[in-house]
Amino acid sequence: MKHILKCCVYTMKSACPECGKETTSPRPPKFSPEDNYGKYRRKVKEQSRKEQGLV
């Protein structure tokens, strides 16, 4: 069974038909209460919000 993938558009191909880059899964990562990388993800998200002037 093939899954839907995403880059510029949603597709079922491994390469984006518009830009040619590799497609990725649009699904979020699996949740785990023992999130080993959560603090790094939150730090990057906070920095990007500061750059955009949202904080």
Short mmCIF file of the C-alpha atoms (twelve columns), coordinates in Angstrom:
data_MODEL
# 
_entry.id   MODEL 
# 
loop_
_atom_site.group_PDB 
_atom_site.id 
_atom_site.type_symbol 
_atom_site.label_atom_id 
_atom_site.label_alt_id 
_atom_site.label_comp_id 
_atom_site.label_asym_id 
_atom_site.label_seq_id 
_atom_site.Cartn_x 
_atom_site.Cartn_y 
_atom_site.Cartn_z 
_atom_site.pdbx_PDB_model_num 
ATOM 1  C CA . MET A 1  0.000  0.000  0.000  1 
ATOM 2  C CA . LYS A 2  1.346  3.413  -0.954 1 
ATOM 3  C CA . HIS A 3  1.098  6.396  1.355  1 
ATOM 4  C CA . ILE A 4  0.539  10.039 0.546  1 
ATOM 5  C CA . LEU A 5  3.741  12.099 0.586  1 
ATOM 6  C CA . LYS A 6  4.340  15.858 0.528  1 
ATOM 7  C CA . CYS A 7  6.830  18.418 -0.752 1 
ATOM 8  C CA . CYS A 8  5.357  21.306 -2.773 1 
ATOM 9  C CA . VAL A 9  2.195  19.298 -3.441 1 
ATOM 10 C CA . TYR A 10 0.723  16.063 -2.134 1 
ATOM 11 C CA . THR A 11 1.715  13.051 -4.230 1 
ATOM 12 C CA . MET A 12 2.258  9.311  -4.048 1 
ATOM 13 C CA . LYS A 13 5.662  9.499  -5.773 1 
ATOM 14 C CA . SER A 14 9.038  9.501  -4.007 1 
ATOM 15 C CA . ALA A 15 10.099 12.665 -5.883 1 
ATOM 16 C CA . CYS A 16 8.120  15.916 -6.053 1 
ATOM 17 C CA . PRO A 17 6.630  16.433 -9.532 1 
ATOM 18 C CA . GLU A 18 7.076  20.223 -9.287 1 
ATOM 19 C CA . CYS A 19 10.589 20.719 -7.873 1 
ATOM 20 C CA . GLY A 20 12.148 17.227 -8.097 1 
ATOM 21 C CA . LYS A 21 13.156 17.059 -4.419 1 
ATOM 22 C CA . GLU A 22 12.522 14.005 -2.266 1 
ATOM 23 C CA . THR A 23 9.060  13.903 -0.678 1 
ATOM 24 C CA . THR A 24 8.388  13.336 3.017  1 
ATOM 25 C CA . SER A 25 5.511  12.037 5.070  1 
ATOM 26 C CA . PRO A 26 3.025  14.756 6.110  1 
ATOM 27 C CA . ARG A 27 2.248  12.877 9.330  1 
ATOM 28 C CA . PRO A 28 3.613  14.218 12.623 1 
ATOM 29 C CA . PRO A 29 6.143  12.089 14.522 1 
ATOM 30 C CA . LYS A 30 4.839  9.468  16.915 1 
ATOM 31 C CA . PHE A 31 4.154  10.846 20.416 1 
ATOM 32 C CA . SER A 32 6.243  9.580  23.291 1 
ATOM 33 C CA . PRO A 33 6.036  10.737 26.926 1 
ATOM 34 C CA . GLU A 34 9.804  10.149 27.108 1 
ATOM 35 C CA . ASP A 35 10.590 12.809 24.488 1 
ATOM 36 C CA . ASN A 36 14.385 12.824 24.386 1 
ATOM 37 C CA . TYR A 37 14.653 15.689 21.865 1 
ATOM 38 C CA . GLY A 38 11.756 17.875 23.043 1 
ATOM 39 C CA . LYS A 39 13.890 20.585 24.621 1 
ATOM 40 C CA . TYR A 40 15.892 20.984 21.399 1 
ATOM 41 C CA . ARG A 41 12.718 21.196 19.300 1 
ATOM 42 C CA . ARG A 42 11.234 23.810 21.628 1 
ATOM 43 C CA . LYS A 43 14.485 25.841 21.564 1 
ATOM 44 C CA . VAL A 44 14.543 25.911 17.745 1 
ATOM 45 C CA . LYS A 45 10.848 26.829 17.624 1 
ATOM 46 C CA . GLU A 46 11.394 29.675 20.110 1 
ATOM 47 C CA . GLN A 47 14.340 31.023 18.085 1 
ATOM 48 C CA . SER A 48 12.328 30.996 14.864 1 
ATOM 49 C CA . ARG A 49 9.471  32.852 16.570 1 
ATOM 50 C CA . LYS A 50 11.905 35.500 17.836 1 
ATOM 51 C CA . GLU A 51 13.280 35.950 14.314 1 
ATOM 52 C CA . GLN A 52 9.749  36.424 12.972 1 
ATOM 53 C CA . GLY A 53 8.959  38.901 15.752 1 
ATOM 54 C CA . LEU A 54 6.152  36.820 17.251 1 
ATOM 55 C CA . VAL A 55 7.580  36.716 20.781 1 
# 
